[in-house]
Amino acid sequence: MSLQIFATGVNITTGAASAGATLPLTSSGTVPRYVRIAATVAACVRIGTGAQTAVATDMLVMPGDAVIISTNGCTHIAAIQQSAAGVVQVSPVEDV
């Protein structure tokens, strides 16, 4: 199955402190059921309802990989660097 991504995502610049954002919405303006998360460097990410703080033991996203996760009603995402600063990119997957 291929992904349908029609709306723009969000970029989170990672550093030694957690940085967060609101999950990007689908093209219809709703919170997506799934998001695709990719990173330029190893980063740890966390999703939840309301502002989040990522820590080093959260889900690890490796550079060159992407993870697709269920949002399960969550609205926010946070990321923190593993060892070097980079960018975590989050794209909303359209409901199919």
N, CA, C and O atoms as a GROMACS GRO file, in nm:
protein
  384
    1MET      N    1   0.085  -0.118   0.000
    1MET     CA    2   0.000   0.000   0.000
    1MET      C    3   0.089   0.124   0.000
    1MET      O    4   0.187   0.130   0.074
    2SER      N    5   0.057   0.220  -0.080
    2SER     CA    6   0.135   0.344  -0.083
    2SER      C    7   0.070   0.448   0.009
    2SER      O    8  -0.050   0.442   0.036
    3LEU      N    9   0.151   0.541   0.056
    3LEU     CA   10   0.101   0.647   0.143
    3LEU      C   11   0.046   0.762   0.061
    3LEU      O   12   0.096   0.792  -0.047
    4GLN      N   13  -0.056   0.826   0.113
    4GLN     CA   14  -0.108   0.947   0.052
    4GLN      C   15  -0.077   1.062   0.146
    4GLN      O   16  -0.130   1.069   0.258
    5ILE      N   17   0.009   1.152   0.101
    5ILE     CA   18   0.047   1.270   0.179
    5ILE      C   19   0.023   1.391   0.091
    5ILE      O   20   0.098   1.416  -0.003
    6PHE      N   21  -0.082   1.467   0.123
    6PHE     CA   22  -0.120   1.582   0.041
    6PHE      C   23  -0.099   1.716   0.112
    6PHE      O   24  -0.094   1.820   0.047
    7ALA      N   25  -0.087   1.713   0.243
    7ALA     CA   26  -0.071   1.836   0.320
    7ALA      C   27   0.074   1.849   0.365
    7ALA      O   28   0.145   1.750   0.380
    8THR      N   29   0.116   1.972   0.386
    8THR     CA   30   0.253   1.995   0.431
    8THR      C   31   0.271   1.948   0.575
    8THR      O   32   0.176   1.946   0.654
    9GLY      N   33   0.392   1.911   0.607
    9GLY     CA   34   0.423   1.864   0.741
    9GLY      C   35   0.485   1.972   0.826
    9GLY      O   36   0.473   2.091   0.797
   10VAL      N   37   0.552   1.930   0.932
   10VAL     CA   38   0.625   2.022   1.019
   10VAL      C   39   0.767   1.972   1.035
   10VAL      O   40   0.792   1.852   1.032
   11ASN      N   41   0.859   2.064   1.053
   11ASN     CA   42   0.998   2.032   1.084
   11ASN      C   43   1.026   2.074   1.227
   11ASN      O   44   0.986   2.182   1.271
   12ILE      N   45   1.095   1.988   1.299
   12ILE     CA   46   1.138   2.018   1.436
   12ILE      C   47   1.289   2.013   1.437
   12ILE      O   48   1.348   1.910   1.406
   13THR      N   49   1.353   2.123   1.472
   13THR     CA   50   1.498   2.126   1.484
   13THR      C   51   1.534   2.070   1.621
   13THR      O   52   1.489   2.120   1.724
   14THR      N   53   1.615   1.964   1.621
   14THR     CA   54   1.650   1.900   1.747
   14THR      C   55   1.776   1.961   1.805
   14THR      O   56   1.861   2.015   1.733
   15GLY      N   57   1.786   1.952   1.935
   15GLY     CA   58   1.903   1.999   2.007
   15GLY      C   59   1.914   1.921   2.136
   15GLY      O   60   1.852   1.816   2.152
   16ALA      N   61   1.994   1.973   2.229
   16ALA     CA   62   2.014   1.906   2.357
   16ALA      C   63   1.890   1.913   2.445
   16ALA      O   64   1.875   1.833   2.537
   17ALA      N   65   1.800   2.008   2.416
   17ALA     CA   66   1.673   2.021   2.488
   17ALA      C   67   1.561   1.979   2.395
   17ALA      O   68   1.571   1.994   2.274
   18SER      N   69   1.455   1.927   2.452
   18SER     CA   70   1.339   1.885   2.374
   18SER      C   71   1.276   2.004   2.302
   18SER      O   72   1.269   2.114   2.357
   19ALA      N   73   1.230   1.981   2.179
   19ALA     CA   74   1.156   2.082   2.102
   19ALA      C   75   1.029   2.016   2.053
   19ALA      O   76   1.030   1.897   2.019
   20GLY      N   77   0.920   2.091   2.048
   20GLY     CA   78   0.793   2.030   2.011
   20GLY      C   79   0.714   2.109   1.909
   20GLY      O   80   0.749   2.221   1.873
   21ALA      N   81   0.606   2.046   1.863
   21ALA     CA   82   0.517   2.108   1.765
   21ALA      C   83   0.381   2.041   1.773
   21ALA      O   84   0.366   1.933   1.831
   22THR      N   85   0.283   2.106   1.714
   22THR     CA   86   0.152   2.046   1.696
   22THR      C   87   0.160   1.952   1.576
   22THR      O   88   0.224   1.986   1.477
   23LEU      N   89   0.098   1.836   1.584
   23LEU     CA   90   0.097   1.745   1.470
   23LEU      C   91   0.034   1.816   1.350
   23LEU      O   92  -0.066   1.886   1.366
   24PRO      N   93   0.090   1.798   1.230
   24PRO     CA   94   0.031   1.860   1.112
   24PRO      C   95  -0.104   1.797   1.080
   24PRO      O   96  -0.126   1.679   1.106
   25LEU      N   97  -0.193   1.876   1.023
   25LEU     CA   98  -0.326   1.829   0.989
   25LEU      C   99  -0.330   1.772   0.848
   25LEU      O  100  -0.244   1.802   0.765
   26THR      N  101  -0.430   1.690   0.820
   26THR     CA  102  -0.450   1.636   0.686
   26THR      C  103  -0.503   1.748   0.596
   26THR      O  104  -0.530   1.859   0.642
   27SER      N  105  -0.517   1.717   0.467
   27SER     CA  106  -0.568   1.818   0.373
   27SER      C  107  -0.711   1.858   0.403
   27SER      O  108  -0.756   1.964   0.358
   28SER      N  109  -0.784   1.776   0.479
   28SER     CA  110  -0.922   1.812   0.517
   28SER      C  111  -0.927   1.888   0.649
   28SER      O  112  -1.035   1.922   0.697
   29GLY      N  113  -0.810   1.914   0.710
   29GLY     CA  114  -0.804   1.992   0.833
   29GLY      C  115  -0.825   1.913   0.961
   29GLY      O  116  -0.855   1.971   1.065
   30THR      N  117  -0.809   1.782   0.954
   30THR     CA  118  -0.827   1.699   1.072
   30THR      C  119  -0.693   1.641   1.118
   30THR      O  120  -0.597   1.634   1.040
   31VAL      N  121  -0.688   1.599   1.244
   31VAL     CA  122  -0.569   1.532   1.295
   31VAL      C  123  -0.560   1.397   1.222
   31VAL      O  124  -0.658   1.323   1.218
   32PRO      N  125  -0.445   1.365   1.166
   32PRO     CA  126  -0.432   1.240   1.091
   32PRO      C  127  -0.437   1.117   1.183
   32PRO      O  128  -0.403   1.126   1.301
   33ARG      N  129  -0.479   1.005   1.127
   33ARG     CA  130  -0.476   0.879   1.203
   33ARG      C  131  -0.333   0.827   1.212
   33ARG      O  132  -0.298   0.757   1.307
   34TYR      N  133  -0.250   0.861   1.111
   34TYR     CA  134  -0.111   0.818   1.109
   34TYR      C  135  -0.022   0.934   1.065
   34TYR      O  136  -0.065   1.021   0.990
   35VAL      N  137   0.102   0.933   1.112
   35VAL     CA  138   0.203   1.029   1.066
   35VAL      C  139   0.327   0.952   1.026
   35VAL      O  140   0.356   0.845   1.078
   36ARG      N  141   0.400   1.011   0.932
   36ARG     CA  142   0.529   0.957   0.889
   36ARG      C  143   0.635   1.048   0.950
   36ARG      O  144   0.629   1.170   0.935
   37ILE      N  145   0.732   0.989   1.019
   37ILE     CA  146   0.836   1.065   1.087
   37ILE      C  147   0.972   1.022   1.032
   37ILE      O  148   1.004   0.904   1.030
   38ALA      N  149   1.051   1.121   0.989
   38ALA     CA  150   1.186   1.095   0.938
   38ALA      C  151   1.281   1.194   1.006
   38ALA      O  152   1.238   1.298   1.056
   39ALA      N  153   1.409   1.160   1.007
   39ALA     CA  154   1.506   1.246   1.073
   39ALA      C  155   1.637   1.252   0.995
   39ALA      O  156   1.675   1.155   0.929
   40THR      N  157   1.706   1.366   1.003
   40THR     CA  158   1.835   1.380   0.935
   40THR      C  159   1.949   1.322   1.019
   40THR      O  160   2.054   1.287   0.965
   41VAL      N  161   1.928   1.313   1.150
   41VAL     CA  162   2.023   1.251   1.243
   41VAL      C  163   1.942   1.170   1.343
   41VAL      O  164   1.821   1.186   1.352
   42ALA      N  165   2.007   1.084   1.418
   42ALA     CA  166   1.936   1.005   1.519
   42ALA      C  167   1.867   1.099   1.618
   42ALA      O  168   1.928   1.191   1.673
   43ALA      N  169   1.737   1.074   1.639
   43ALA     CA  170   1.658   1.157   1.730
   43ALA      C  171   1.556   1.071   1.802
   43ALA      O  172   1.513   0.967   1.751
   44CYS      N  173   1.518   1.113   1.920
   44CYS     CA  174   1.414   1.045   1.997
   44CYS      C  175   1.288   1.129   1.991
   44CYS      O  176   1.294   1.251   2.007
   45VAL      N  177   1.173   1.065   1.968
   45VAL     CA  178   1.047   1.138   1.954
   45VAL      C  179   0.940   1.080   2.044
   45VAL      O  180   0.942   0.962   2.080
   46ARG      N  181   0.846   1.167   2.079
   46ARG     CA  182   0.732   1.129   2.163
   46ARG      C  183   0.610   1.203   2.111
   46ARG      O  184   0.618   1.321   2.078
   47ILE      N  185   0.496   1.134   2.103
   47ILE     CA  186   0.371   1.202   2.071
   47ILE      C  187   0.278   1.190   2.191
   47ILE      O  188   0.291   1.100   2.274
   48GLY      N  189   0.182   1.283   2.200
   48GLY     CA  190   0.086   1.281   2.309
   48GLY      C  191  -0.017   1.390   2.290
   48GLY      O  192  -0.017   1.461   2.190
   49THR      N  193  -0.104   1.402   2.388
   49THR     CA  194  -0.208   1.505   2.386
   49THR      C  195  -0.156   1.624   2.465
   49THR      O  196  -0.120   1.611   2.582
   50GLY      N  197  -0.153   1.740   2.402
   50GLY     CA  198  -0.096   1.859   2.464
   50GLY      C  199   0.055   1.859   2.450
   50GLY      O  200   0.113   1.765   2.398
   51ALA      N  201   0.116   1.965   2.496
   51ALA     CA  202   0.262   1.982   2.482
   51ALA      C  203   0.335   1.862   2.540
   51ALA      O  204   0.298   1.810   2.646
   52GLN      N  205   0.439   1.817   2.470
   52GLN     CA  206   0.516   1.700   2.509
   52GLN      C  207   0.663   1.738   2.530
   52GLN      O  208   0.711   1.838   2.477
   53THR      N  209   0.733   1.656   2.609
   53THR     CA  210   0.876   1.672   2.628
   53THR      C  211   0.942   1.539   2.596
   53THR      O  212   0.919   1.439   2.664
   54ALA      N  213   1.025   1.537   2.492
   54ALA     CA  214   1.095   1.414   2.453
   54ALA      C  215   1.217   1.394   2.543
   54ALA      O  216   1.280   1.490   2.586
   55VAL      N  217   1.247   1.268   2.570
   55VAL     CA  218   1.366   1.231   2.647
   55VAL      C  219   1.443   1.123   2.571
   55VAL      O  220   1.391   1.066   2.474
   56ALA      N  221   1.564   1.096   2.613
   56ALA     CA  222   1.654   1.005   2.541
   56ALA      C  223   1.606   0.860   2.537
   56ALA      O  224   1.662   0.780   2.462
   57THR      N  225   1.504   0.824   2.613
   57THR     CA  226   1.453   0.687   2.611
   57THR      C  227   1.325   0.673   2.530
   57THR      O  228   1.263   0.566   2.531
   58ASP      N  229   1.283   0.779   2.460
   58ASP     CA  230   1.165   0.772   2.373
   58ASP      C  231   1.201   0.702   2.242
   58ASP      O  232   1.316   0.665   2.221
   59MET      N  233   1.101   0.684   2.154
   59MET     CA  234   1.121   0.612   2.028
   59MET      C  235   1.234   0.674   1.947
   59MET      O  236   1.236   0.794   1.922
   60LEU      N  237   1.328   0.590   1.906
   60LEU     CA  238   1.444   0.636   1.830
   60LEU      C  239   1.413   0.631   1.681
   60LEU      O  240   1.367   0.529   1.629
   61VAL      N  241   1.438   0.742   1.612
   61VAL     CA  242   1.426   0.749   1.467
   61VAL      C  243   1.567   0.771   1.413
   61VAL      O  244   1.635   0.867   1.450
   62MET      N  245   1.608   0.681   1.326
   62MET     CA  246   1.744   0.687   1.272
   62MET      C  247   1.745   0.763   1.139
   62MET      O  248   1.645   0.764   1.068
   63PRO      N  249   1.857   0.826   1.105
   63PRO     CA  250   1.865   0.896   0.977
   63PRO      C  251   1.851   0.797   0.861
   63PRO      O  252   1.902   0.685   0.867
   64GLY      N  253   1.783   0.840   0.758
   64GLY     CA  254   1.763   0.754   0.642
   64GLY      C  255   1.647   0.657   0.659
   64GLY      O  256   1.608   0.591   0.563
   65ASP      N  257   1.593   0.647   0.778
   65ASP     CA  258   1.476   0.564   0.805
   65ASP      C  259   1.354   0.654   0.821
   65ASP      O  260   1.367   0.775   0.837
   66ALA      N  261   1.238   0.594   0.816
   66ALA     CA  262   1.115   0.666   0.848
   66ALA      C  263   1.026   0.569   0.923
   66ALA      O  264   1.024   0.449   0.895
   67VAL      N  265   0.951   0.622   1.019
   67VAL     CA  266   0.854   0.541   1.092
   67VAL      C  267   0.716   0.596   1.064
   67VAL      O  268   0.697   0.716   1.049
   68ILE      N  269   0.621   0.507   1.058
   68ILE     CA  270   0.481   0.546   1.043
   68ILE      C  271   0.411   0.498   1.169
   68ILE      O  272   0.409   0.379   1.199
   69ILE      N  273   0.353   0.593   1.242
   69ILE     CA  274   0.290   0.556   1.368
   69ILE      C  275   0.147   0.608   1.373
   69ILE      O  276   0.112   0.707   1.310
   70SER      N  277   0.066   0.538   1.450
   70SER     CA  278  -0.072   0.581   1.475
   70SER      C  279  -0.070   0.697   1.573
   70SER      O  280   0.004   0.694   1.672
   71THR      N  281  -0.150   0.797   1.547
   71THR     CA  282  -0.158   0.910   1.639
   71THR      C  283  -0.252   0.880   1.755
   71THR      O  284  -0.239   0.939   1.862
   72ASN      N  285  -0.347   0.792   1.734
   72ASN     CA  286  -0.438   0.748   1.841
   72ASN      C  287  -0.498   0.867   1.917
   72ASN      O  288  -0.511   0.862   2.039
   73GLY      N  289  -0.534   0.972   1.845
   73GLY     CA  290  -0.596   1.089   1.907
   73GLY      C  291  -0.497   1.191   1.962
   73GLY      O  292  -0.538   1.293   2.017
   74CYS      N  293  -0.367   1.165   1.950
   74CYS     CA  294  -0.266   1.259   1.999
   74CYS      C  295  -0.265   1.385   1.912
   74CYS      O  296  -0.307   1.382   1.796
   75THR      N  297  -0.216   1.493   1.968
   75THR     CA  298  -0.217   1.621   1.897
   75THR      C  299  -0.081   1.687   1.885
   75THR      O  300  -0.065   1.781   1.807
   76HIS      N  301   0.018   1.641   1.962
   76HIS     CA  302   0.149   1.707   1.966
   76HIS      C  303   0.263   1.606   1.955
   76HIS      O  304   0.246   1.487   1.982
   77ILE      N  305   0.378   1.656   1.916
   77ILE     CA  306   0.498   1.574   1.902
   77ILE      C  307   0.618   1.652   1.956
   77ILE      O  308   0.623   1.775   1.945
   78ALA      N  309   0.713   1.582   2.012
   78ALA     CA  310   0.838   1.645   2.059
   78ALA      C  311   0.954   1.557   2.017
   78ALA      O  312   0.940   1.436   2.000
   79ALA      N  313   1.070   1.620   2.000
   79ALA     CA  314   1.190   1.547   1.958
   79ALA      C  315   1.312   1.605   2.029
   79ALA      O  316   1.314   1.722   2.066
   80ILE      N  317   1.412   1.520   2.048
   80ILE     CA  318   1.539   1.560   2.109
   80ILE      C  319   1.652   1.487   2.035
   80ILE      O  320   1.634   1.373   1.992
   81GLN      N  321   1.765   1.551   2.021
   81GLN     CA  322   1.878   1.488   1.952
   81GLN      C  323   1.930   1.370   2.030
   81GLN      O  324   1.917   1.365   2.153
   82GLN      N  325   1.988   1.273   1.960
   82GLN     CA  326   2.056   1.162   2.025
   82GLN      C  327   2.199   1.203   2.058
   82GLN      O  328   2.244   1.185   2.172
   83SER      N  329   2.273   1.258   1.959
   83SER     CA  330   2.409   1.302   1.986
   83SER      C  331   2.447   1.426   1.907
   83SER      O  332   2.548   1.490   1.938
   84ALA      N  333   2.370   1.462   1.805
   84ALA     CA  334   2.400   1.581   1.725
   84ALA      C  335   2.269   1.645   1.680
   84ALA      O  336   2.168   1.577   1.664
   85ALA      N  337   2.272   1.776   1.660
   85ALA     CA  338   2.153   1.848   1.618
   85ALA      C  339   2.112   1.809   1.476
   85ALA      O  340   2.197   1.773   1.394
   86GLY      N  341   1.985   1.816   1.447
   86GLY     CA  342   1.933   1.783   1.315
   86GLY      C  343   1.789   1.827   1.301
   86GLY      O  344   1.743   1.914   1.374
   87VAL      N  345   1.719   1.765   1.207
   87VAL     CA  346   1.579   1.799   1.182
   87VAL      C  347   1.496   1.671   1.181
   87VAL      O  348   1.533   1.571   1.119
   88VAL      N  349   1.384   1.676   1.251
   88VAL     CA  350   1.283   1.570   1.244
   88VAL      C  351   1.168   1.625   1.163
   88VAL      O  352   1.115   1.732   1.194
   89GLN      N  353   1.128   1.552   1.058
   89GLN     CA  354   1.020   1.596   0.970
   89GLN      C  355   0.900   1.504   0.992
   89GLN      O  356   0.914   1.382   0.992
   90VAL      N  357   0.782   1.566   1.010
   90VAL     CA  358   0.659   1.492   1.038
   90VAL      C  359   0.558   1.524   0.929
   90VAL      O  360   0.526   1.641   0.906
   91SER      N  361   0.506   1.421   0.861
   91SER     CA  362   0.407   1.438   0.754
   91SER      C  363   0.278   1.369   0.792
   91SER      O  364   0.281   1.257   0.843
   92PRO      N  365   0.163   1.434   0.768
   92PRO     CA  366   0.035   1.369   0.795
   92PRO      C  367   0.000   1.273   0.682
   92PRO      O  368   0.010   1.308   0.565
   93VAL      N  369  -0.041   1.151   0.718
   93VAL     CA  370  -0.083   1.053   0.619
   93VAL      C  371  -0.235   1.065   0.606
   93VAL      O  372  -0.306   1.064   0.706
   94GLU      N  373  -0.283   1.078   0.482
   94GLU     CA  374  -0.426   1.092   0.458
   94GLU      C  375  -0.498   0.963   0.492
   94GLU      O  376  -0.444   0.854   0.474
   95ASP      N  377  -0.620   0.975   0.542
   95ASP     CA  378  -0.703   0.857   0.570
   95ASP      C  379  -0.744   0.794   0.437
   95ASP      O  380  -0.783   0.864   0.343
   96VAL      N  381  -0.735   0.664   0.430
   96VAL     CA  382  -0.774   0.594   0.307
   96VAL      C  383  -0.880   0.490   0.337
   96VAL      O  384  -0.926   0.420   0.246
   0.00000   0.00000   0.00000
